[in-house]
Amino acid sequence: MKDTLTKLQASYKIDIDKWMRFQNELQQLRDAIQDISDKIKLELSFIAIRKCKHKIQQCETFLKTNSL
């Protein structure tokens, strides 16, 4: 029983670490998009928005498969 609890705790820690990494990456992308839009560089803004959408999809998939 104690072994099972330890395995579950380790699994949750991995999931939480992964979620924190996703959150950090999304914040960085948000900041980059805001900085780019301030400089009116539409091509870079488009690329950053696409990366952001892709990262959001990864987060949604992660949340669907790993409900805490």
Backbone as a printed PyTorch tensor [residue, N CA C, xyz], in Angstrom:
tensor([[[  0.8300,  -1.1840,   0.0000],
         [  0.0000,   0.0000,   0.0000],
         [  0.8790,   1.2550,   0.0000]],

        [[  1.9060,   1.2540,   0.8370],
         [  2.8060,   2.4010,   0.9160],
         [  3.5410,   2.6020,  -0.4120]],

        [[  3.8880,   1.5030,  -1.0670],
         [  4.5710,   1.5580,  -2.3610],
         [  3.6580,   2.1910,  -3.4190]],

        [[  2.3900,   1.8270,  -3.4020],
         [  1.4200,   2.3910,  -4.3360],
         [  1.2570,   3.8850,  -4.1110]],

        [[  1.1890,   4.2920,  -2.8640],
         [  1.0700,   5.7130,  -2.5410],
         [  2.2900,   6.4870,  -3.0350]],

        [[  3.4710,   5.9280,  -2.8490],
         [  4.7050,   6.5730,  -3.3000],
         [  4.7070,   6.7260,  -4.8190]],

        [[  4.2580,   5.6980,  -5.5300],
         [  4.1900,   5.7560,  -6.9960],
         [  3.1970,   6.8200,  -7.4560]],

        [[  2.0560,   6.9080,  -6.7960],
         [  1.0600,   7.9180,  -7.1490],
         [  1.5840,   9.3280,  -6.9010]],

        [[  2.2580,   9.5120,  -5.7850],
         [  2.8180,  10.8240,  -5.4770],
         [  3.8670,  11.2230,  -6.5140]],

        [[  4.6900,  10.2840,  -6.9270],
         [  5.7120,  10.5640,  -7.9450],
         [  5.0510,  10.9210,  -9.2710]],

        [[  3.9900,  10.2000,  -9.6110],
         [  3.2660,  10.4710, -10.8460],
         [  2.6430,  11.8620, -10.8210]],

        [[  2.0390,  12.2320,  -9.6980],
         [  1.4380,  13.5620,  -9.5700],
         [  2.4910,  14.6550,  -9.6560]],

        [[  3.6510,  14.4020,  -9.0660],
         [  4.7230,  15.3980,  -9.1170],
         [  5.1690,  15.6190, -10.5560]],

        [[  5.2950,  14.5580, -11.3210],
         [  5.6700,  14.6720, -12.7330],
         [  4.6190,  15.4810, -13.4920]],

        [[  3.3270,  15.1780, -13.2540],
         [  2.2510,  15.9000, -13.9240],
         [  2.2490,  17.3810, -13.5450]],

        [[  2.4590,  17.6710, -12.2900],
         [  2.4640,  19.0670, -11.8230],
         [  3.6530,  19.8060, -12.4260]],

        [[  4.8130,  19.1650, -12.4640],
         [  5.9950,  19.7930, -13.0640],
         [  5.7610,  20.0870, -14.5400]],

        [[  5.1360,  19.1470, -15.2270],
         [  4.8540,  19.3360, -16.6510],
         [  3.8720,  20.4910, -16.8460]],

        [[  2.8480,  20.5540, -16.0230],
         [  1.8710,  21.6320, -16.1220],
         [  2.5210,  22.9860, -15.8420]],

        [[  3.4020,  23.0480, -14.8630],
         [  4.0960,  24.2950, -14.5500],
         [  4.9610,  24.7420, -15.7340]],

        [[  5.5770,  23.7790, -16.4080],
         [  6.3890,  24.1010, -17.5830],
         [  5.5010,  24.6580, -18.6980]],

        [[  4.3380,  24.0190, -18.9270],
         [  3.3820,  24.5310, -19.9170],
         [  2.9710,  25.9590, -19.5710]],

        [[  2.6560,  26.1880, -18.3220],
         [  2.2100,  27.5090, -17.8900],
         [  3.3000,  28.5540, -18.1280]],

        [[  4.5280,  28.2200, -17.8020],
         [  5.6470,  29.1270, -18.0110],
         [  5.8530,  29.4280, -19.4980]],

        [[  5.7820,  28.3940, -20.3290],
         [  5.9470,  28.5890, -21.7690],
         [  4.8490,  29.4790, -22.3400]],

        [[  3.6210,  29.2770, -21.8840],
         [  2.5190,  30.1160, -22.3550],
         [  2.6950,  31.5680, -21.9240]],

        [[  3.1660,  31.7960, -20.7170],
         [  3.4070,  33.1640, -20.2620],
         [  4.4920,  33.8260, -21.0940]],

        [[  5.5370,  33.0760, -21.4200],
         [  6.6080,  33.6250, -22.2440],
         [  6.0940,  33.9610, -23.6460]],

        [[  5.2750,  33.0790, -24.2020],
         [  4.6980,  33.3520, -25.5220],
         [  3.7880,  34.5710, -25.4770]],

        [[  2.9910,  34.6920, -24.4220],
         [  2.1140,  35.8570, -24.2760],
         [  2.9290,  37.1400, -24.2390]],

        [[  3.9940,  37.1250, -23.4600],
         [  4.8520,  38.3040, -23.3650],
         [  5.4840,  38.6330, -24.7160]],

        [[  5.9160,  37.5960, -25.4350],
         [  6.5310,  37.8170, -26.7430],
         [  5.5270,  38.4070, -27.7300]],

        [[  4.2980,  37.8940, -27.6900],
         [  3.2610,  38.4080, -28.5880],
         [  2.9670,  39.8660, -28.2860]],

        [[  2.8710,  40.2050, -27.0200],
         [  2.6100,  41.5950, -26.6530],
         [  3.7610,  42.4940, -27.0880]],

        [[  4.9810,  42.0380, -26.9140],
         [  6.1470,  42.8270, -27.3060],
         [  6.1780,  43.0120, -28.8190]],

        [[  5.8970,  41.9450, -29.5460],
         [  5.9080,  42.0130, -31.0080],
         [  4.8010,  42.9320, -31.5100]],

        [[  3.6110,  42.8010, -30.9210],
         [  2.4950,  43.6220, -31.3910],
         [  2.7510,  45.0980, -31.1020]],

        [[  3.4930,  45.3760, -30.0410],
         [  3.8430,  46.7600, -29.7500],
         [  4.7510,  47.3260, -30.8480]],

        [[  5.5480,  46.4690, -31.4420],
         [  6.4870,  46.9140, -32.4730],
         [  5.8940,  46.7940, -33.8780]],

        [[  4.6590,  46.3170, -33.9500],
         [  3.9340,  46.1750, -35.2150],
         [  4.7310,  45.3550, -36.2450]],

        [[  5.1900,  44.2110, -35.8180],
         [  5.8640,  43.2760, -36.7210],
         [  4.8930,  42.1210, -36.9520]],

        [[  4.0700,  42.2580, -37.9530],
         [  2.9740,  41.3240, -38.1690],
         [  3.4330,  39.8970, -38.4620]],

        [[  4.5120,  39.7310, -39.2100],
         [  4.9730,  38.3830, -39.5330],
         [  5.3980,  37.6400, -38.2700]],

        [[  6.1670,  38.2970, -37.4230],
         [  6.5980,  37.6690, -36.1770],
         [  5.4100,  37.4100, -35.2590]],

        [[  4.4790,  38.3300, -35.2560],
         [  3.2870,  38.1690, -34.4370],
         [  2.5060,  36.9370, -34.8750]],

        [[  2.3670,  36.7420, -36.1720],
         [  1.6490,  35.5890, -36.7110],
         [  2.3150,  34.2880, -36.2630]],

        [[  3.6470,  34.2290, -36.3670],
         [  4.3840,  33.0280, -35.9620],
         [  4.2050,  32.7640, -34.4670]],

        [[  4.3090,  33.8080, -33.6650],
         [  4.1640,  33.6520, -32.2140],
         [  2.7580,  33.1880, -31.8470]],

        [[  1.7660,  33.7170, -32.5170],
         [  0.3780,  33.3140, -32.2340],
         [  0.1730,  31.8490, -32.6050]],

        [[  0.7430,  31.4130, -33.7300],
         [  0.6240,  30.0010, -34.1210],
         [  1.2790,  29.0960, -33.0890]],

        [[  2.4610,  29.4930, -32.6040],
         [  3.1360,  28.6970, -31.5740],
         [  2.3040,  28.6550, -30.2960]],

        [[  1.6900,  29.7710, -29.9730],
         [  0.8560,  29.8440, -28.7780],
         [ -0.3480,  28.9120, -28.9080]],

        [[ -0.9840,  28.9140, -30.0630],
         [ -2.1310,  28.0180, -30.2830],
         [ -1.7100,  26.5550, -30.1660]],

        [[ -0.5400,  26.2380, -30.7210],
         [ -0.0420,  24.8690, -30.6290],
         [  0.2150,  24.4810, -29.1710]],

        [[  0.8010,  25.3930, -28.4020],
         [  1.0860,  25.1220, -26.9900],
         [ -0.2150,  24.9580, -26.2050]],

        [[ -1.2240,  25.7520, -26.5280],
         [ -2.5280,  25.6310, -25.8700],
         [ -3.1420,  24.2630, -26.1730]],

        [[ -3.0060,  23.7970, -27.4120],
         [ -3.5080,  22.4670, -27.7600],
         [ -2.7920,  21.3860, -26.9620]],

        [[ -1.4830,  21.5400, -26.7900],
         [ -0.7320,  20.5790, -25.9840],
         [ -1.2370,  20.5810, -24.5460]],

        [[ -1.5040,  21.7600, -24.0090],
         [ -2.0130,  21.8680, -22.6390],
         [ -3.3740,  21.2020, -22.5080]],

        [[ -4.2390,  21.4440, -23.4840],
         [ -5.5740,  20.8440, -23.4380],
         [ -5.4900,  19.3300, -23.5010]],

        [[ -4.6310,  18.8040, -24.3470],
         [ -4.4440,  17.3560, -24.4440],
         [ -3.9080,  16.8070, -23.1320]],

        [[ -2.9460,  17.5040, -22.5550],
         [ -2.3780,  17.0870, -21.2700],
         [ -3.4620,  17.0530, -20.2000]],

        [[ -4.2950,  18.0840, -20.1430],
         [ -5.3410,  18.1380, -19.1240],
         [ -6.3780,  17.0320, -19.3090]],

        [[ -6.6880,  16.7080, -20.5610],
         [ -7.6720,  15.6450, -20.8190],
         [ -7.1440,  14.2810, -20.3870]],

        [[ -5.8550,  14.0640, -20.5810],
         [ -5.2930,  12.7460, -20.2760],
         [ -4.7980,  12.6270, -18.8390]],

        [[ -4.6010,  13.7700, -18.1700],
         [ -4.0400,  13.7470, -16.8130],
         [ -4.8550,  14.6080, -15.8800]],

        [[ -6.0510,  14.1920, -15.5830],
         [ -6.8440,  14.9870, -14.6500],
         [ -6.3590,  14.7470, -13.2390]],

        [[ -6.0130,  15.8400, -12.5510],
         [ -5.4760,  15.7390, -11.1800],
         [ -6.6000,  15.7310, -10.1710]]])
